[in-house]
Amino acid sequence: MYDVKHNLHQILDTLPQGTRLVAISKYHPNEYIMAAYEEGQRVFGESHEQELRLKHEQLPKDIEWHFIGHLQTNKVKYIAPYVSMIEAVDSLKLLKEINKQAEKCGRVIKVLLELHIAEESTKYGLTLDACRQLLADGEWRSLQHVHICGLMMMASFTSDHDQVRREMQTAADFFDEVKAKYFNDDEAFCERSWGMSDDYLVAIQTRSTMVRIGTTIFGPRVY
Ligand SMILES: *Cc1c(COP(=O)(O)O)cnc(C)c1O
């Protein structure tokens, strides 16, 4: 096995106070997750509904599962009963479906709005203007079973750290904008989810509160 415990502690040791680790366990077996769990890690992220369902069934119930992938509306009902946070909400339609399914379960589900800032055109997420529009529209205020807790983004996949830094800084500035305008009285709106294996050190410098790291902990994924 990849030295999960060693890698986990190396990352935890570099994280400043106020930045939490979401251990991204997609495509990795339960024994890898348990190795991190035994070291005290409780927050894990997955991006496929079926894989998450199996792992949730098989693994300890005090794990907080974050759904980090692109979520189709017809899959929301399967994860709504237990998911801790849905990180990549990129439409009002999806937000409303999460609200509907959470209501059926008698839950309030935490979500993040996913921003599209990176230059690649294939990535999901709301442009800054689309996100402004969604918030200005105001319908989200009537959704009692979702709680918008912050923003999430993926930076461009590039070795150009200046570009990555610019993109993350844009997200951090945008967080301040919407925090001031819509969430000033809401302490729960505090999360900035950016930073992965290759760029989490930049993320820490651009006020990330949640880094999502897979490969550096668990090794390369086997698809
Ligand atoms: C897979 C994934 C990660 C983790 O990527 P690593 O490079 O393995 O650290 C983070 N965020 C999202 C949205 C992902 O899909």
The ligand as an SDF file (V2000), in Angstrom:
LIG
                    3D

 15 15  0  0  0  0  0  0  0  0999 V2000
  -10.0300   14.1810   -8.0280 C   0  0  0  0  0  0  0  0  0  0  0  0
  -10.3360   15.5250   -7.5120 C   0  0  0  0  0  0  0  0  0  0  0  0
   -9.4980   16.1550   -6.5630 C   0  0  0  0  0  0  0  0  0  0  0  0
   -8.1970   15.5370   -6.0580 C   0  0  0  0  0  0  0  0  0  0  0  0
   -7.2250   15.5420   -7.0440 O   0  0  0  0  0  0  0  0  0  0  0  0
   -5.7020   15.0780   -6.7260 P   0  0  0  0  0  0  0  0  0  0  0  0
   -4.9270   15.6830   -7.8260 O   0  0  0  0  0  0  0  0  0  0  0  0
   -5.7020   13.5900   -6.7620 O   0  0  0  0  0  0  0  0  0  0  0  0
   -5.3250   15.6120   -5.4060 O   0  0  0  0  0  0  0  0  0  0  0  0
   -9.8960   17.3980   -6.0810 C   0  0  0  0  0  0  0  0  0  0  0  0
  -11.0310   17.9920   -6.4890 N   0  0  0  0  0  0  0  0  0  0  0  0
  -11.8470   17.4270   -7.3940 C   0  0  0  0  0  0  0  0  0  0  0  0
  -13.0670   18.1430   -7.8110 C   0  0  0  0  0  0  0  0  0  0  0  0
  -11.5280   16.1930   -7.9460 C   0  0  0  0  0  0  0  0  0  0  0  0
  -12.3400   15.6430   -8.8480 O   0  0  0  0  0  0  0  0  0  0  0  0
  1  2  1  0
  2  3  1  0
  2 14  2  0
  3  4  1  0
  3 10  2  0
  4  5  1  0
  5  6  1  0
  6  7  2  0
  6  8  1  0
  6  9  1  0
 10 11  1  0
 11 12  2  0
 12 13  1  0
 12 14  1  0
 14 15  1  0
M  END
$$$$
